[in-house]
């Protein structure tokens, strides 16, 4: 056993859990700040070039934002054949088709809920449905 490795015990687990929690909190804080900055940028007026593009499309001055300009830019890429841009538009507008994997996962979750309901509540034991759900998640991760 290497000298650098410490045996895993409750004390180490608590310390590592605390470190992980702090790191997670910091990451969330950074992501929240980034989201706020991006939202602010999207709400700003576009450049003169952007305004011209939007004006040619008949967009009113009050609607001219970087977000509108971005939407038009993505749309233009999609109509020029960029499949990723077309998929982004489809997914963002809520038209993403439900995959067979999503449908199967929903069925498993519903069956698991029914199982727990019939047993009188959830238990800590690992059921066959839990195993099936884990395997479905594994397939989903491999699919991506």
N, C-alpha and C positions, 0 to 999 in steps of 0.2 A: 504494500500500500504506500502511495506517495506521501511524503511529508506535507505537501501542499493541500492535500485533501483532508477535510475535517469530517468526522463521523456525523451522520445525519441524526439529529435528535429533536426533541420538542423545543429546546432553547434555540438551536440553529434555525429551525422552521419558523419560529416567531420572529427572529431577527431578519431572516430572508423575506418573510411576509411583509414586515414593516418597510424594508428597503423597496420591495416591489410596489407596495402601496404608494410610497412617496414618489417613486419614478412614474407610476401611472398617473398620479395627480398632476405632476409637473408636465407630463405629455399632454394631458387634457387641457391644462391651462394654456400651453403653447398653441394647441389646435384651436382653442376658443379665440385666442388673440388673432391667429391667422385668419380664421373665419370672419372675424369682425373687420379686419383690414380689407379683405377681399370684398366683403359686402359694401364697405365704404367706397372702394374703387369702382365697383359695378354701378353704384348709384350716381357717380359723377357724370358730367357731360362728356361726350366723346370728343375726340380731336376734330379739327375742321374737316379732315378727310372723312372721318366717320359721320359727321353731320351731313356732309354732301351725299354720301351713300344712302343714309336714312331719308334724307329729303327727296332723293330721286325715287324712293319707294313709296313716298307719300306719308311718311311717318310725321306726325305733328311735333312741333318743337317741344311741347311739354312732355312728350313720350321719349325724347332722345336722351338715352343714357348709354353708358358703356355696356350695360347688360343687354339692351336692345341691339346694339352694334355687334356684340358677341353672338347673339342669337342669329342675326342676319348672316354673319360670317360663317357660322357653323352650317346654316341652311345652304349657303352658296357652295360650300365644300360638298355637302350631301348631294346636291343636284348635279355636281360635276363628277359624281361617281365615287366619292369617298364613303366606303361602306361603314367605317367606324363612326363617321359623322352622322350618317343616317341612323345607325343603331343608337347613338347618343340621343338624337332627337326622339326616336321612337320610345326609348326607355324613360327619358325625362318627361315626356308627355303622358306617361302612364299606359303605353300601348305594348309594353313588353309581354310577349307570350309566356304563359306559364309552362315551365318545362315538365316533362314526365317525372323528373326527380323531385321537383317541388310538390307535385301532386301526391307522389308516393310518401314523401315526408309528412305531408299534412294528414294523410290517412293513418300513418303510424302514430303520430301525435294524438289524433282523435281516438285511436284504439287504446293507446296508453292511458288517456284520460278516462275512458270508459272502464278500463281495467281497475284503475285506482278508485273510481267512483263505486264500483261493485264491491271492492274490498273494504270500503269504509275509510279511504284516505291513502295518502302516499306512504310508502315504506322506504327504508334505506336499502333494501336488498335490490340487487341488480336483476331485472327481469329480462325475459327473452326480447321484449319490446325495446328495452334500453339497448340491448346488444344490436338489434336490427337498426335502431336509430343511429347508433354509432357507426355502423357500416354504411348507412346511407350518407351520413356526413362525410365519411372517408371517400366515398365515390364522388360526392359533390366537390370536395377539395381537389381531387385528381382531375375532375372535368374542367376546372378553372385553370 
